[in-house]
Each structure stands twice: as C-alpha cells, then as structure tokens.
Amino acid sequence: MTDVIKIAYLYEDLMNTYGDSGDVKILSYLLKQQGYTTQVDDVSIDTPEFDAQDYDFLFFGGGQDFEQTVIAKDLLRHKQTVADYIEAGKPMLAICGGYQLLGDYYETSAGTTIKGLGILPLHTIFKADARMIGDTEFETEWGTVKAFENHSGRTYFDDKDKLQPLGKMVTGYGNNPEDGVEGMRYKGTIGSYSHGPLLKNLNLAKVLAKQIIANHTARLAADPA
C-alpha cells in the first residue's frame, strides 16, 4: 500500500503568483525521495467545505488584489477548520496574499478593506507609492534564505509576543520598510512574502518536509483507517 501525504492547496486556481505552486512541487519531490507520494487537493470556490484535519499540510499562495477580493468572502466558511489546524501546531505555509489573509484585514489600493480570516493578529496596508520589489535575503533559525518579493502591502504584527518573524532582513524589505523582518512564524505556520519559489531554499524546504512527515505519522496513528 502506498503511503500518501495529503496536501490542501487553498485556491490553487486563483492564488498562484510568481511560481508559488513551485513550493508544493519541491515538497512533493523531497517527500518522494523519502518514499511518499503526494495528493494535492485544490480547495477553491466551487469546493465543498473541507476538514483541514484530514490533511498533512496546508498551502496558501499569493494573489493580486482582484483575486483576494474574489476569494475573501468564500474563505470565511473555512475559518474554523483552518484555525483549529493552525492552533494544533500543524504545518502550513502561506505566501504573500495568503499570508495577508490569515490576518484581520487588508486595506487595498482602492481604499477597500478586505476582511481576512482573523486567525492571526496582523494586518496589511497597501501603499501604492512605494512598491517593494526585488531580490531579498534574510537570516532564519535554519540559515540564510534568498528569494524575490513584489508587493505593495505592508504587514504589521498586532501582537509581537504571539507572532515571531520568520527572519531578519539583510537585503530587501520583507514585511514592511520599518521593522526589518520578513514573514511570520506561529506554532507550525509560516507566512512569507518570498516568491521564487521560497522553498528553492532547501534548508527551509527540508525542515517543512520533516514537519509534514511528523504530522502525517501522527494523523495516521490517530485515525489508522
């Protein structure tokens, strides 16, 4: 019997800018090297409600203002299951727009406020006059990460005791021009503005793969059927 790791990709058809789907492909490759196959399910607008606990990893890619506006209302029906998954400390990666939507709100270029899931204490403000674009480098617990950013949204933590940055900026802007940090960590969840994709940095990819396998093993032990 093949051991299948299940990945839920939130709004794969709408949230996939700058090669974010490459993160899932890299993880699938690393997991295959360790004897696993992967099943990637697109949880999108026409998808019935899903139970995040049935999955070993959640991925939420980036999108533009339009795509975020489209999915924002639909996303709220998944709030409780995603919140329970995150609070349980299970692995999740959210990039750019996906990262922003885990927070309380995103104020768009038109001045419209997009309501986020409100799971994590952070918010994002769009600054049209100062786009943050270019190569980035930052230092993490697992070593140096190099990537690419392209965003006008500036993300701020509303509870710095609860949320930790993913890394400290060396080159680039990261969350915003003031704080000097990139991304977010909370329990097993990582948020980041890093495209390129992020997990071309195998030091980080291998950490995530290890966490996914551990979650998979625990899920099967809890429900062997």
C-alpha positions as CSV (number, residue, x, y, z in Angstrom):
1,M,0.0,0.0,0.0
2,T,1.4,3.4,-1.0
3,D,1.8,5.9,1.8
4,V,0.1,9.1,0.6
5,I,0.7,12.5,2.1
6,K,-2.3,14.8,1.6
7,I,-1.8,18.5,0.8
8,A,-4.6,21.0,0.7
9,Y,-3.8,23.9,-1.6
10,L,-6.2,26.8,-0.8
11,Y,-7.5,28.4,-4.0
12,E,-4.8,27.0,-6.3
13,D,-6.6,28.2,-9.4
14,L,-6.6,31.8,-8.1
15,M,-3.7,32.2,-5.7
16,N,-0.5,31.3,-7.6
17,T,1.6,34.3,-8.5
18,Y,5.3,34.2,-9.3
19,G,5.6,30.5,-9.2
20,D,4.2,29.8,-5.8
21,S,3.0,26.4,-6.8
22,G,6.7,25.5,-7.1
23,D,6.7,25.3,-3.3
24,V,4.3,22.4,-3.4
25,K,6.2,20.7,-6.2
26,I,9.5,21.0,-4.3
27,L,7.9,19.5,-1.2
28,S,6.4,16.7,-3.3
29,Y,9.9,15.9,-4.7
30,L,11.5,15.8,-1.3
31,L,8.7,13.6,0.1
32,K,9.0,11.3,-2.9
33,Q,12.7,10.9,-2.1
34,Q,11.7,9.6,1.3
35,G,9.2,7.1,-0.1
36,Y,5.9,9.1,0.0
37,T,3.6,10.0,-2.8
38,T,1.5,13.3,-2.5
39,Q,-2.1,14.0,-3.2
40,V,-2.7,17.7,-3.8
41,D,-6.3,18.9,-3.5
42,D,-7.4,22.3,-4.7
43,V,-9.8,23.8,-2.1
44,S,-11.4,26.6,-4.1
45,I,-14.7,28.5,-4.6
46,D,-16.6,25.5,-6.0
47,T,-15.2,23.0,-3.5
48,P,-17.4,21.7,-0.7
49,E,-16.3,22.5,2.9
50,F,-13.2,20.6,3.8
51,D,-11.8,19.3,7.1
52,A,-8.2,20.5,7.5
53,Q,-7.5,17.8,10.0
54,D,-7.7,15.3,7.1
55,Y,-4.6,16.8,5.6
56,D,-0.9,16.7,6.4
57,F,0.0,20.2,5.1
58,L,-1.9,23.4,4.1
59,F,-0.6,25.7,1.4
60,F,-1.9,29.2,0.6
61,G,-0.3,31.0,-2.3
62,G,-0.2,34.7,-3.3
63,G,-2.6,36.7,-5.5
64,Q,-3.4,40.2,-6.6
65,D,-6.0,42.5,-5.1
66,F,-8.7,41.2,-7.5
67,E,-8.1,37.6,-6.7
68,Q,-8.0,38.3,-2.9
69,T,-11.3,40.2,-3.2
70,V,-12.9,37.3,-5.1
71,I,-11.9,34.6,-2.5
72,A,-12.2,36.7,0.7
73,K,-15.9,36.0,1.3
74,D,-15.7,32.4,0.3
75,L,-12.7,31.9,2.5
76,L,-14.6,32.7,5.7
77,R,-16.5,29.4,5.5
78,H,-13.2,27.6,6.1
79,K,-12.2,29.8,9.1
80,Q,-12.9,27.4,11.9
81,T,-11.2,24.4,10.3
82,V,-8.1,26.3,9.3
83,A,-8.0,28.0,12.8
84,D,-8.2,24.6,14.5
85,Y,-5.4,23.2,12.3
86,I,-3.1,26.2,13.0
87,E,-3.8,26.1,16.7
88,A,-3.0,22.4,16.8
89,G,0.5,23.3,15.6
90,K,0.3,21.5,12.3
91,P,2.4,22.7,9.3
92,M,1.2,25.4,7.0
93,L,2.9,27.8,4.6
94,A,1.1,31.0,3.4
95,I,2.8,33.2,0.8
96,C,2.1,36.9,0.2
97,G,-1.7,37.3,-0.3
98,G,-2.3,34.0,1.5
99,Y,-0.2,35.3,4.4
100,Q,-2.1,38.5,4.5
101,L,-5.5,36.8,4.6
102,L,-4.6,34.9,7.7
103,G,-4.7,38.2,9.5
104,D,-7.5,40.6,10.4
105,Y,-7.8,42.7,7.3
106,Y,-6.1,44.0,4.1
107,E,-6.7,47.6,3.0
108,T,-6.5,47.7,-0.8
109,S,-5.2,50.3,-3.2
110,A,-8.8,51.4,-3.7
111,G,-9.3,52.0,0.0
112,T,-11.5,49.0,0.3
113,T,-11.0,46.8,3.4
114,I,-10.8,43.1,2.7
115,K,-11.7,41.1,5.8
116,G,-9.2,38.3,6.5
117,L,-9.7,35.1,8.5
118,G,-8.8,36.9,11.7
119,I,-6.8,33.9,12.9
120,L,-3.5,35.7,13.5
121,P,-3.1,39.2,15.0
122,L,-1.7,41.0,12.0
123,H,-3.0,43.5,9.4
124,T,-1.8,44.8,6.0
125,I,-2.0,48.3,4.5
126,F,-1.5,48.9,0.7
127,K,0.9,51.8,-0.1
128,A,0.7,52.4,-3.9
129,D,3.5,55.0,-3.9
130,A,6.2,52.6,-2.7
131,R,6.1,49.1,-4.2
132,M,8.6,46.7,-2.6
133,I,10.1,44.6,-5.4
134,G,13.4,42.9,-5.9
135,D,15.7,40.2,-4.7
136,T,15.7,39.5,-0.9
137,E,18.0,37.9,1.6
138,F,17.2,37.2,5.2
139,E,18.5,35.1,8.1
140,T,16.4,32.5,9.8
141,E,16.8,29.9,12.5
142,W,17.7,27.5,9.7
143,G,20.1,29.6,7.9
144,T,20.2,32.2,5.0
145,V,17.2,32.4,2.7
146,K,17.3,34.1,-0.7
147,A,14.1,34.9,-2.6
148,F,12.1,37.5,-4.6
149,E,9.5,40.0,-3.3
150,N,6.9,42.0,-5.3
151,H,4.3,43.7,-3.1
152,S,2.8,47.0,-2.1
153,G,1.1,45.6,1.0
154,R,2.8,46.3,4.3
155,T,2.1,43.8,7.0
156,Y,2.3,44.6,10.7
157,F,2.0,42.4,13.8
158,D,-0.6,43.4,16.3
159,D,0.7,41.1,18.9
160,K,4.5,40.8,18.8
161,D,4.5,38.4,21.8
162,K,2.4,35.9,19.9
163,L,3.9,36.2,16.5
164,Q,7.6,35.8,15.6
165,P,9.2,36.9,12.4
166,L,10.5,34.2,10.0
167,G,13.8,36.0,9.6
168,K,15.8,39.2,9.9
169,M,16.3,41.2,6.7
170,V,19.7,41.5,5.1
171,T,18.6,42.8,1.7
172,G,15.1,43.9,0.7
173,Y,12.0,45.0,2.6
174,G,10.2,41.9,4.0
175,N,7.0,42.7,5.9
176,N,7.4,46.4,5.7
177,P,10.2,49.1,5.4
178,E,10.2,49.9,9.2
179,D,10.6,46.6,11.1
180,G,13.5,44.9,9.2
181,V,12.0,41.5,9.4
182,E,10.5,39.0,6.9
183,G,7.5,36.8,7.3
184,M,5.9,35.3,10.3
185,R,6.0,32.2,12.5
186,Y,3.3,30.9,14.8
187,K,3.4,27.4,16.0
188,G,3.6,25.3,12.8
189,T,2.5,28.1,10.5
190,I,4.9,30.2,8.3
191,G,3.8,33.3,6.5
192,S,6.2,35.0,4.0
193,Y,6.4,37.5,1.1
194,S,9.0,35.3,-0.5
195,H,8.4,34.1,-4.1
196,G,10.8,32.5,-6.4
197,P,9.6,30.0,-5.0
198,L,10.6,30.3,-1.4
199,L,11.3,26.6,-1.0
200,K,14.1,26.6,-3.6
201,N,15.9,27.3,-0.3
202,L,16.3,23.6,0.6
203,N,17.3,24.4,4.2
204,L,13.8,25.6,4.8
205,A,12.1,23.1,2.5
206,K,13.7,20.1,4.3
207,V,12.5,21.5,7.7
208,L,9.0,21.7,6.3
209,A,9.2,18.2,4.8
210,K,10.2,16.8,8.2
211,Q,7.3,18.5,9.9
212,I,4.9,17.3,7.3
213,I,6.0,13.7,7.7
214,A,5.7,14.0,11.5
215,N,2.2,15.3,11.1
216,H,1.3,12.6,8.7
217,T,2.5,9.9,11.0
218,A,0.5,11.4,13.9
219,R,-2.6,11.7,11.8
220,L,-2.4,8.0,10.7
221,A,-1.8,7.0,14.3
222,A,-4.9,8.9,15.5
223,D,-7.1,7.5,12.6
224,P,-5.5,4.5,11.0
225,A,-8.5,4.0,8.8
